[in-house]
């Protein structure tokens, strides 16, 4: 593997007088306060990121992020929580930009690689981004979004070549990141976490899953969600481990990488495991043997972000010997519950509270439930987010006496939590993504041919849920499902686009006129599906 920067050009100085290595001197020279960065100095010579044929050490990550931070600062002494929106594909440059934003004193706002322009615009505007950074491959569409708003735009690969300057000391109580998550109000809300929140989210997983510097994990998840950012990338960096990053999920490529036999951890969503099972079933016997041997050398394989169907767990165990470890978490809290690393894992269960996390179940009247009775999950701990960005009312409504109200219903059976579903039917979990039904409905109602609509989650063995839309058309209108999906994809991410479309004369409503979504779900014929 070559040691080089992602654009193939020479990066910051790498001689024996490396500027980053001087960071052991005065703290004011290169900044302190961010635990992840401080710990990286202890692993300087170890490999941090593998991307394709290129390997990058922690020393290179420190040097590159110092360059990015200096470029962002542009002579200022501190960003003072300026929001920096960035669109970088998974890889070394992503990590350098993320750390560079933090080291400059800014708040990192990662942009999805798959979102169309309207959704990128929404995040940039809602976060009030003061700077926008993009990879060279995405310059054309992202630069214009920034320029129309008068926001400074930077290219990530150019920032890597700026000479590092003095960096601020960052208080770990500062805001560090804003991740956007769909909610029941329609538009995504910005979930704000501090450096302390991120540290707590990481440390509980380091302890529970026994991360160490000898670990090597394959990253296949998007890096604008808590699963990929915290559970995979940042846990690896905290431990001084190596993170092998694929730019996108590809089942054959993942299996080929696993078959090499040097990975120790793998984490994914149920949809990915379904696709890997299908690829395994199509492979030759020799290839299957190599895949199995690669899995046997791993110490942990994790599934999360959506409920794992028991048949998928059992089939995965048959072909790999691994009982997938299920866990439960949210963007707002990081991870809260986990099956044990050592010991039996119950299918359909998500285990017990992680170290440092408090969990309780309450009934509709706000009282603790009796053993074996369902209740709403509420969480408290140092990893719980600080606030919804610029939504004080929504923040207040999400907490009860200091406990975050998740909206998820669970029951404790023999000491292990089993998930029962959402208390709110407006949240759809599809392929590991959490999707807001009202957000999709608002977009569909912009279509001139649609008079009314109801968006619901349709149970699906591969995706967990599919996005379904029941539509009432305007009088005399006609609409082709394929053209509607094409229209929707220009306005929403693909995973939000309805894959099951049903035309109805009227939507079922209760006496108060509210759409009965449980009835809407029942309207969709079982086993019939239209793929987007």
C-alpha positions as CSV (number, residue, x, y, z in Angstrom):
1,X,0.0,0.0,0.0
2,X,1.2,3.5,-0.8
3,X,1.4,6.3,1.7
4,X,0.1,9.3,0.0
5,X,-2.6,11.9,0.0
6,X,-5.9,11.2,-1.7
7,X,-5.3,13.5,-4.6
8,X,-1.9,11.9,-5.3
9,X,0.1,15.0,-4.6
10,X,2.5,15.7,-1.8
11,X,0.8,16.7,1.4
12,X,2.1,18.6,4.5
13,X,5.8,18.3,5.4
14,X,6.8,14.7,6.3
15,X,10.4,15.1,7.1
16,X,12.0,14.3,10.6
17,X,11.1,17.9,11.4
18,X,7.4,17.4,10.7
19,X,5.4,20.4,11.9
20,X,2.7,18.2,13.5
21,X,5.3,16.3,15.5
22,X,6.1,19.7,17.1
23,X,2.7,19.4,18.8
24,X,4.4,17.8,21.8
25,X,5.6,21.3,22.6
26,X,3.4,24.3,23.7
27,X,-0.3,23.5,23.6
28,X,-1.1,26.8,21.9
29,X,0.8,25.8,18.8
30,X,-1.4,23.0,17.5
31,X,-4.4,23.1,19.8
32,X,-5.6,20.7,22.5
33,X,-8.9,19.8,24.0
34,X,-10.3,17.3,21.5
35,X,-9.7,13.9,23.0
36,X,-9.7,12.0,19.7
37,X,-7.0,14.2,18.4
38,X,-4.9,14.1,21.6
39,X,-5.1,10.3,21.6
40,X,-4.0,10.0,18.0
41,X,-0.6,11.3,19.0
42,X,-0.1,8.1,21.0
43,X,-0.7,6.1,17.8
44,X,1.2,8.3,15.4
45,X,3.0,5.5,13.5
46,X,0.0,3.1,13.3
47,X,-2.3,2.9,10.2
48,X,-5.5,4.9,10.7
49,X,-7.2,4.7,7.3
50,X,-7.0,2.3,4.4
51,X,-8.7,3.5,1.2
52,X,-8.2,1.4,-1.9
53,X,-4.5,0.7,-2.2
54,X,-3.5,3.7,0.0
55,X,-2.7,3.5,3.7
56,X,-2.5,6.6,6.0
57,X,-1.1,6.7,9.5
58,X,-2.4,8.7,12.5
59,X,0.6,11.0,12.1
60,X,-0.6,11.8,8.5
61,X,-4.2,12.3,9.8
62,X,-2.9,14.8,12.4
63,X,-0.8,16.6,9.8
64,X,-3.5,16.7,7.2
65,X,-6.2,17.9,9.6
66,X,-3.9,20.6,10.9
67,X,-3.6,21.8,7.3
68,X,-7.4,21.8,6.8
69,X,-7.9,23.6,10.1
70,X,-5.4,26.3,9.1
71,X,-7.1,26.7,5.7
72,X,-10.5,27.1,7.3
73,X,-9.2,29.6,9.8
74,X,-7.6,31.7,7.1
75,X,-5.8,33.8,9.7
76,X,-8.5,33.8,12.4
77,X,-7.6,32.5,15.8
78,X,-10.8,30.4,16.3
79,X,-14.0,29.5,14.4
80,X,-16.0,29.8,17.6
81,X,-18.6,27.2,16.6
82,X,-19.0,28.4,13.0
83,X,-21.0,25.6,11.2
84,X,-19.0,24.0,8.4
85,X,-21.0,21.9,6.0
86,X,-18.9,19.4,4.1
87,X,-19.5,16.8,1.4
88,X,-16.7,14.3,1.2
89,X,-16.9,10.6,0.1
90,X,-15.8,8.1,2.7
91,X,-12.0,8.0,2.8
92,X,-9.0,9.7,4.2
93,X,-10.0,13.2,3.0
94,X,-13.3,12.9,4.8
95,X,-11.5,12.1,8.1
96,X,-9.0,15.0,7.6
97,X,-11.8,17.5,6.9
98,X,-13.9,16.4,9.8
99,X,-11.0,16.6,12.2
100,X,-9.8,19.9,10.6
101,X,-13.2,21.5,11.3
102,X,-13.0,20.4,14.9
103,X,-9.4,21.6,15.4
104,X,-10.3,25.0,14.0
105,X,-13.1,25.3,16.6
106,X,-15.9,24.7,14.2
107,X,-19.0,22.5,14.1
108,X,-18.9,19.7,11.5
109,X,-22.1,19.3,9.4
110,X,-21.6,16.3,7.1
111,X,-23.7,16.4,3.9
112,X,-25.1,13.2,2.4
113,X,-23.5,11.9,-0.7
114,X,-26.9,10.8,-2.1
115,X,-29.1,13.8,-1.4
116,X,-30.4,15.9,-4.3
117,X,-29.8,19.7,-4.3
118,X,-33.0,20.7,-2.5
119,X,-32.0,18.5,0.5
120,X,-28.4,19.8,0.6
121,X,-29.8,23.3,0.4
122,X,-32.0,22.7,3.3
123,X,-29.2,21.4,5.6
124,X,-26.9,24.3,4.6
125,X,-29.6,26.8,5.3
126,X,-31.0,25.3,8.4
127,X,-27.5,24.9,10.0
128,X,-26.6,28.4,9.0
129,X,-23.3,27.2,7.5
130,X,-20.6,29.8,7.4
131,X,-18.2,27.7,5.3
132,X,-18.8,24.9,2.8
133,X,-16.2,22.3,1.8
134,X,-16.5,19.6,-0.9
135,X,-14.4,17.0,-2.5
136,X,-13.3,17.9,-6.0
137,X,-15.7,15.3,-7.5
138,X,-18.6,17.2,-6.1
139,X,-17.4,20.8,-6.7
140,X,-19.8,21.6,-9.5
141,X,-23.0,21.2,-7.6
142,X,-21.8,22.2,-4.1
143,X,-19.9,25.3,-5.1
144,X,-22.9,26.9,-6.7
145,X,-25.0,26.2,-3.6
146,X,-22.5,28.1,-1.5
147,X,-21.9,30.9,-4.0
148,X,-25.7,31.6,-4.3
149,X,-25.7,32.2,-0.5
150,X,-22.4,34.2,-0.4
151,X,-20.8,31.4,1.7
152,X,-17.0,30.8,1.3
153,X,-16.3,27.5,-0.5
154,X,-13.2,25.4,-0.2
155,X,-12.0,22.2,-1.9
156,X,-10.9,19.5,0.5
157,X,-7.8,18.4,-1.5
158,X,-6.6,22.1,-1.7
159,X,-7.1,22.5,2.0
160,X,-4.8,19.5,2.6
161,X,-1.9,21.4,1.0
162,X,-2.1,24.6,3.2
163,X,0.8,25.1,5.6
164,X,-0.3,24.4,9.2
165,X,-0.5,27.4,11.5
166,X,-1.3,28.0,15.2
167,X,-4.6,26.3,16.2
168,X,-6.9,27.1,19.1
169,X,-7.4,25.1,22.2
170,X,-10.9,23.7,22.0
171,X,-13.1,23.3,25.1
172,X,-14.6,19.8,25.0
173,X,-18.0,21.2,26.2
174,X,-18.3,23.0,22.8
175,X,-20.7,21.9,20.1
176,X,-18.9,19.6,17.7
177,X,-21.3,18.2,15.2
178,X,-24.8,18.5,13.7
179,X,-26.4,15.4,12.2
180,X,-29.8,15.7,10.5
181,X,-32.5,13.2,11.4
182,X,-36.1,13.0,10.3
183,X,-38.8,13.7,12.8
184,X,-42.5,13.8,13.2
185,X,-42.7,17.5,12.3
186,X,-41.7,16.9,8.7
187,X,-38.4,18.5,7.9
188,X,-35.2,17.0,9.3
189,X,-33.9,18.4,12.6
190,X,-30.3,19.1,13.4
191,X,-29.1,17.0,16.3
192,X,-26.3,18.8,18.1
193,X,-23.6,16.9,20.0
194,X,-20.6,18.3,21.9
195,X,-17.1,16.9,22.0
196,X,-18.0,15.5,25.4
197,X,-21.1,13.9,24.1
198,X,-19.1,12.2,21.3
199,X,-16.5,11.1,23.7
200,X,-19.1,9.5,25.9
201,X,-20.8,7.7,23.0
202,X,-17.4,6.3,21.9
203,X,-16.1,5.3,25.3
204,X,-19.2,3.2,26.2
205,X,-18.7,1.1,23.0
206,X,-14.9,0.9,23.5
207,X,-15.6,-0.7,26.9
208,X,-18.6,-2.9,25.9
209,X,-17.1,-4.2,22.7
210,X,-13.4,-4.3,23.8
211,X,-12.0,-2.3,21.0
212,X,-8.2,-2.3,20.8
213,X,-5.3,-1.0,18.6
214,X,-5.0,-4.4,16.9
215,X,-8.5,-4.2,15.5
216,X,-9.3,-3.6,11.8
217,X,-12.8,-2.8,10.7
218,X,-14.3,-2.5,7.2
219,X,-16.4,0.6,6.8
220,X,-19.3,0.4,4.3
221,X,-21.8,2.8,5.9
222,X,-22.7,6.4,5.0
223,X,-20.6,8.9,7.0
224,X,-23.5,11.4,7.6
225,X,-25.2,9.1,10.2
226,X,-24.3,8.2,13.7
227,X,-23.8,4.4,12.9
228,X,-21.0,5.0,10.4
229,X,-19.4,8.0,12.1
230,X,-19.4,7.0,15.8
231,X,-19.7,3.2,15.9
232,X,-17.3,2.5,13.1
233,X,-15.0,5.4,12.2
234,X,-14.5,7.3,15.5
235,X,-14.4,4.1,17.7
236,X,-11.6,2.8,15.5
237,X,-9.7,6.1,15.8
238,X,-10.2,6.2,19.6
239,X,-8.7,2.7,19.9
240,X,-5.8,3.4,17.5
241,X,-7.2,0.8,15.2
242,X,-7.3,0.7,11.4
243,X,-10.4,1.6,9.4
244,X,-10.6,0.1,5.9
245,X,-13.1,2.3,4.1
246,X,-15.0,1.5,1.0
247,X,-16.5,4.4,-0.9
248,X,-19.8,2.6,-1.3
249,X,-21.3,-0.7,-0.4
250,X,-20.9,-3.5,-3.0
251,X,-21.7,-7.0,-1.8
252,X,-19.0,-8.7,-4.0
253,X,-16.3,-6.3,-3.0
254,X,-17.2,-6.6,0.7
255,X,-17.0,-10.4,0.5
256,X,-13.7,-10.2,-1.3
257,X,-12.3,-8.0,1.4
258,X,-13.7,-10.3,4.2
259,X,-12.1,-13.3,2.4
260,X,-8.6,-11.7,2.8
261,X,-8.9,-12.7,6.4
262,X,-7.4,-9.7,8.3
263,X,-10.5,-8.0,9.5
264,X,-11.6,-8.2,13.2
265,X,-14.9,-6.3,13.1
266,X,-17.8,-5.6,10.8
267,X,-20.9,-3.5,11.4
268,X,-23.8,-3.0,9.0
269,X,-27.6,-2.6,8.8
270,X,-29.9,-5.6,8.2
271,X,-30.4,-4.7,4.5
272,X,-26.7,-5.1,3.9
273,X,-26.7,-8.5,5.6
274,X,-29.6,-9.6,3.4
275,X,-27.6,-8.5,0.3
276,X,-24.5,-10.3,1.5
277,X,-26.4,-13.5,2.1
278,X,-27.8,-13.3,-1.5
279,X,-24.3,-12.8,-2.9
280,X,-23.0,-15.7,-0.8
281,X,-25.8,-18.0,-2.1
282,X,-24.8,-17.2,-5.7
283,X,-21.0,-17.7,-5.2
284,X,-19.0,-20.8,-6.0
285,X,-18.3,-23.4,-3.2
286,X,-14.6,-22.3,-3.2
287,X,-15.5,-18.7,-2.8
288,X,-18.0,-19.5,0.0
289,X,-15.3,-21.4,1.8
290,X,-13.0,-18.4,1.6
291,X,-15.8,-16.1,2.8
292,X,-16.5,-18.3,5.7
293,X,-12.8,-18.5,6.7
294,X,-12.6,-14.7,6.6
295,X,-15.6,-14.4,8.9
296,X,-14.2,-17.0,11.3
297,X,-11.2,-14.7,11.9
298,X,-13.4,-11.8,13.0
299,X,-14.2,-11.4,16.7
300,X,-17.4,-9.4,16.3
301,X,-20.1,-8.7,13.8
302,X,-22.8,-6.1,14.6
303,X,-26.2,-5.3,13.2
304,X,-28.1,-2.1,13.9
305,X,-30.1,1.0,12.8
306,X,-33.2,-1.2,12.2
307,X,-34.7,-4.4,13.6
308,X,-32.9,-7.5,12.4
309,X,-35.3,-10.2,11.2
310,X,-34.7,-13.5,13.1
311,X,-34.5,-15.5,9.8
312,X,-31.7,-13.2,8.7
313,X,-29.9,-13.7,12.0
314,X,-30.3,-17.4,11.7
315,X,-29.2,-17.6,8.1
316,X,-26.1,-15.5,8.8
317,X,-25.2,-17.8,11.6
318,X,-25.5,-20.8,9.3
319,X,-23.1,-19.5,6.7
320,X,-20.6,-17.6,8.9
321,X,-20.8,-19.1,12.4
322,X,-21.5,-15.6,13.8
323,X,-24.5,-14.7,15.9
324,X,-24.9,-11.0,15.0
325,X,-24.8,-8.7,17.9
326,X,-27.8,-6.4,17.9
327,X,-27.8,-3.1,19.6
328,X,-30.2,-0.1,19.9
329,X,-29.4,3.6,19.5
330,X,-30.5,6.9,17.9
331,X,-28.8,10.0,16.4
332,X,-29.8,11.8,19.6
333,X,-28.2,9.4,22.1
334,X,-25.6,7.3,20.3
335,X,-26.0,3.7,21.4
336,X,-28.0,2.9,24.5
337,X,-28.5,-0.9,24.6
338,X,-26.4,-3.8,23.4
339,X,-26.4,-7.6,23.5
340,X,-23.3,-8.9,25.3
341,X,-19.9,-9.3,23.6
342,X,-19.4,-12.4,25.6
343,X,-22.4,-14.6,26.4
344,X,-25.7,-15.5,24.8
345,X,-27.4,-13.1,22.4
346,X,-31.2,-13.4,22.1
347,X,-32.7,-13.2,18.6
348,X,-35.1,-10.2,18.5
349,X,-33.5,-8.6,21.5
350,X,-31.2,-5.6,21.9
351,X,-29.6,-6.5,25.2
352,X,-29.0,-4.3,28.2
353,X,-27.9,-0.7,28.9
354,X,-24.4,0.1,27.8
355,X,-21.8,1.4,30.4
356,X,-22.7,4.9,31.6
357,X,-26.2,4.8,30.0
358,X,-29.4,4.8,32.0
359,X,-32.6,3.5,30.5
360,X,-36.1,3.3,31.8
361,X,-39.5,2.2,30.4
362,X,-42.6,4.3,31.2
363,X,-46.3,3.8,30.4
364,X,-48.6,6.4,28.8
365,X,-49.2,8.0,32.2
366,X,-45.5,8.5,32.8
367,X,-45.2,5.7,35.4
368,X,-42.6,2.9,35.3
369,X,-43.9,-0.3,33.8
370,X,-44.0,-3.6,35.6
371,X,-41.6,-6.4,34.5
372,X,-42.8,-7.9,31.2
373,X,-45.0,-4.9,30.4
374,X,-44.3,-2.6,27.3
375,X,-43.2,0.9,27.8
376,X,-41.6,3.9,26.0
377,X,-37.8,4.0,26.2
378,X,-36.3,7.0,27.9
379,X,-32.5,7.5,28.1
380,X,-30.2,9.6,30.3
381,X,-26.4,9.8,30.2
382,X,-23.4,11.9,29.1
383,X,-23.8,10.8,25.5
384,X,-27.3,12.3,25.1
385,X,-27.3,15.2,22.6
386,X,-27.3,18.8,23.7
387,X,-30.2,20.2,21.6
388,X,-32.0,20.3,18.3
389,X,-30.4,23.1,16.3
390,X,-32.4,26.3,16.7
391,X,-35.4,24.4,17.9
392,X,-35.7,25.1,21.6
393,X,-39.4,24.0,21.8
394,X,-38.7,20.7,20.1
395,X,-35.7,20.2,22.4
396,X,-37.9,20.8,25.5
397,X,-40.6,18.5,24.3
398,X,-38.1,15.7,23.8
399,X,-37.1,15.6,27.5
400,X,-38.9,14.6,30.7
401,X,-37.1,15.4,33.9
402,X,-33.8,15.2,32.1
403,X,-34.6,11.9,30.3
404,X,-34.7,11.9,26.5
405,X,-38.0,10.5,25.2
406,X,-37.1,8.2,22.3
407,X,-40.6,7.4,21.0
408,X,-39.6,3.7,20.8
409,X,-41.6,1.0,22.7
410,X,-39.9,-2.0,24.3
411,X,-40.4,-4.7,26.9
412,X,-37.8,-6.3,29.2
413,X,-37.8,-10.1,29.1
414,X,-35.3,-12.0,31.3
415,X,-33.3,-8.9,31.7
416,X,-33.0,-8.2,27.9
417,X,-34.8,-5.5,26.0
418,X,-37.0,-6.4,23.1
419,X,-38.1,-3.7,20.7
420,X,-41.8,-3.6,19.8
421,X,-41.9,-0.6,17.5
422,X,-42.5,3.2,17.4
423,X,-45.0,5.1,19.4
424,X,-45.4,7.3,16.4
425,X,-46.4,5.9,13.0
426,X,-44.8,8.8,11.2
427,X,-41.3,7.4,11.5
428,X,-40.4,4.8,8.9
429,X,-37.2,2.8,9.2
430,X,-36.0,1.6,5.8
431,X,-32.6,0.1,5.0
432,X,-31.1,1.5,8.2
433,X,-32.4,5.1,7.5
434,X,-35.0,6.8,9.7
435,X,-37.5,8.6,7.4
436,X,-40.2,11.1,8.2
437,X,-43.5,10.3,6.6
438,X,-44.7,14.0,6.9
439,X,-41.6,15.2,5.0
440,X,-42.4,12.9,2.1
441,X,-46.0,13.9,2.2
442,X,-45.2,17.5,2.0
443,X,-43.1,16.9,-1.1
444,X,-45.8,14.7,-2.8
445,X,-48.4,17.4,-2.2
446,X,-46.4,19.8,-4.3
447,X,-47.2,17.6,-7.4
448,X,-50.0,19.2,-9.3
449,X,-51.8,15.9,-9.9
450,X,-51.9,14.9,-6.2
451,X,-54.7,16.2,-4.0
452,X,-54.2,14.1,-0.9
453,X,-51.6,11.5,0.3
454,X,-50.6,9.3,3.2
455,X,-47.1,7.9,3.5
456,X,-46.6,4.8,5.6
457,X,-44.1,2.1,6.3
458,X,-44.8,-1.3,4.8
459,X,-43.1,-4.3,6.5
460,X,-40.4,-5.8,4.2
461,X,-38.0,-8.7,5.0
462,X,-35.1,-7.0,3.3
463,X,-35.5,-3.3,4.0
464,X,-37.3,-3.6,7.4
465,X,-39.9,-1.3,5.9
466,X,-40.6,0.0,2.4
467,X,-41.9,3.6,1.9
468,X,-45.5,3.3,0.7
469,X,-47.7,6.2,-0.6
470,X,-51.5,6.1,-0.8
471,X,-52.5,8.8,-3.3
472,X,-55.8,10.6,-4.0
473,X,-55.5,12.3,-7.4
474,X,-57.0,15.6,-8.4
475,X,-60.3,15.3,-10.3
476,X,-59.6,14.2,-13.9
477,X,-55.9,13.7,-13.2
478,X,-53.8,10.6,-14.1
479,X,-50.4,9.7,-12.9
480,X,-47.9,7.1,-13.9
481,X,-46.0,5.6,-10.9
482,X,-42.6,5.6,-12.7
483,X,-42.9,9.3,-13.7
484,X,-43.9,10.1,-10.1
485,X,-40.9,8.3,-8.7
486,X,-38.6,10.1,-11.2
487,X,-40.2,13.4,-10.1
488,X,-39.8,12.6,-6.4
489,X,-36.1,11.6,-6.8
490,X,-35.3,15.1,-7.9
491,X,-36.6,16.4,-4.6
492,X,-35.8,13.7,-2.1
493,X,-33.1,11.1,-1.4
494,X,-33.7,7.8,-3.1
495,X,-34.3,5.9,0.1
496,X,-37.2,8.3,0.8
497,X,-38.8,7.8,-2.6
498,X,-42.0,5.6,-2.3
499,X,-41.4,2.1,-3.7
500,X,-45.0,1.1,-3.2
501,X,-47.7,3.4,-4.7
502,X,-51.4,2.9,-4.3
503,X,-54.1,5.1,-5.9
504,X,-57.3,5.4,-3.8
505,X,-60.5,7.4,-4.0
506,X,-60.4,8.5,-0.4
507,X,-58.1,8.2,2.6
508,X,-59.5,6.4,5.7
509,X,-60.1,8.9,8.5
510,X,-61.3,8.8,12.1
511,X,-64.2,10.9,13.6
512,X,-61.8,13.8,14.0
513,X,-60.8,13.7,10.4
514,X,-57.3,12.4,11.1
515,X,-55.9,9.9,8.6
516,X,-55.8,6.4,10.1
517,X,-52.4,5.2,9.0
518,X,-52.8,1.7,10.4
519,X,-55.8,1.3,8.1
520,X,-53.8,2.8,5.2
521,X,-51.1,0.1,5.7
522,X,-53.7,-2.6,5.4
523,X,-54.8,-1.2,2.0
524,X,-51.6,-2.3,0.4
525,X,-51.8,-5.8,-1.1
526,X,-49.3,-8.2,0.6
527,X,-46.5,-9.4,-1.6
528,X,-46.9,-6.8,-4.3
529,X,-44.1,-4.3,-4.6
530,X,-42.8,-1.8,-7.1
531,X,-39.1,-1.2,-6.9
532,X,-37.7,2.3,-7.3
